[in-house]
Amino acid sequence: MNLTSGFIGAAAATLVIGGLLALQPPINSELGKRTSALGAAFVSVAITTVVLGLILLAFGDPGSLRRITEVPAIYLTGGLYGAAFVAVSLITVRTLGAGALIAVLITGELIVGALLDHFGAFGLEEVALSPTRFIGIAALLFGTVMMSLEKL
């Protein structure tokens, strides 16, 4: 594989954000203990909405939202998945712990992501489920089990 500076930069930025995302469930969980689980999920998503709205106003093209009525409904469901992530993870982190929670989340993401790539879903470039990818999935499954053993 040819590692270009674009790939390395994208991977580094994603790695940093992945690390920050590991903070979200325990912080939201503590907020949920001090308020309620649904209240904490609401506050988290509301803050996300406000911040992204400000970024859109400052750096984006708010007028582009006029085209939202032309977008197929399936492409409007992304926020549902984010809300589910916030609501479920702030509760399950209490049982799984942060490490196991993130391992399980990433395993689910990897499996679904590999299938999306394989079928070229949602306009993605098709990437076959090769033996190398199966080994990667198996390795992550093994790592997830190892991260979860102490909580069983």
N, C-alpha and C positions, 0 to 999 in steps of 0.2 A: 504494500500500500504506500502510496506517495503522500507523505505528511507535509502538506503545504502550510505556509504561515497562516492562511485563512482557517484551515482545519484546527491547527494548534490553538489559535486565538479563540475560536468558537468552543473548543473542548475546555480550555482554561476558564472561560467565562461561565460555562455550564457547570464545571466542577465547583466553582465558587458559589454559584447559586444553589447547587445541590447541597453544599454544606450549610448554607443559610436556611434552606428548607428543612433541614434536620432540626433546627431550632423551633420551627413553627408548632409542631404538635405539643411538646412539653410546655411551651409558653402559653399556648391556647388552653391546654389542659388546666394549668394553674389558674388562668382567668376563669375557666369554667367552674373550678372549685369555689372560687370567690364570688361567682355570679350564678350562672347555669350553663350547661353544655350548649344548648341552642343559643343562649345569649352571647356566649363567647364566640361561637361560629358566626353569628350575625355581625358582631363587632369586627371580627377579623376580615370578613368579606366586605363590610362597609368601608373599612379603612383602605382595603385594596382598591375598591371602586373609586374612592376620593383621590387616592394617589395617582391611579392610572388616568383619571379624568384630568387632573392637573398636568400630568405629563403630555396627554393628548393636546390640551390647550396650548401648552408651551412649545412643544416640538412637533406636533403632528398636524393632521389635516382634519379638524372636526367636521368640516363640510362633507367629507367622504361618508359620514354616517347616514347621509340622505339616501344612499344606495342600499341600505339595510333591507328594504322591502323587496329587493331583487335577489337576495341571497336565499338559497335553498335552506329550509328549516334545519336540516341536519347540522349545518355549519353554525347554528345559533346555540347548540347544546354544550359547547365547551365550558361555559360557566357552571352548568349543572355538575360536571365532573369535579371542578374546583371546589364547589360547595360540598360535595360528597366527601372529598379528600379532607377538607377542614373539619367537618362535623364528625366523621368517623375516626380520623386520626387523633383528635384531641381526647376522645374517649378510650380508644384502644391502646394508646401509649401508656396508660396507667397499668394495663395488664401485660403488654408485650415488652415494655421498656423502649427507649428511643432507638437503640441499635437494632433490635429485632423488628420493630415497626418499620424502620427505614429499609431494612433488608427485604422484608416481605413486600413493601410497596415497590421497591425497585425490581424485585423478581416479577411481580405482576406486570409492571410497565415493560420489562424486557420481553416477556412472552408475548404480550399483545403487540408491542412494537415490532417484534420479529414477524409476526403474522401480518401486520399492516404493510410492512416492507415486502413480504413475500407476494402478497396479492396486489401491491401497488395501490392500496386503498387511499381515497381522498387526495388523489393526484400525486402521491409519492412515487418516486422511481422504484421499480421492482428490484428487489434484492432477494435472491433465492435463499431458502432455508438449507444452507449448505452444511456439510458435516462440521465445519469450523464453528458455525453459528450454534449448532446443536451442542457442541462441546462447551461453548460459552454459556448457554442456558443451563446445562448440567452443572457447570462449575458454580454458577450463581445460586442454583438450587441447593447445592452442597453447602455453600457459604451461608445461605439463609438458615438451613438446618443448624449449622454450627453456631450461628448468632442466637438461635432460639432455644438451644438445649437447656441452658441454665434457667429458663423461665418455664420449662415444662414441668 
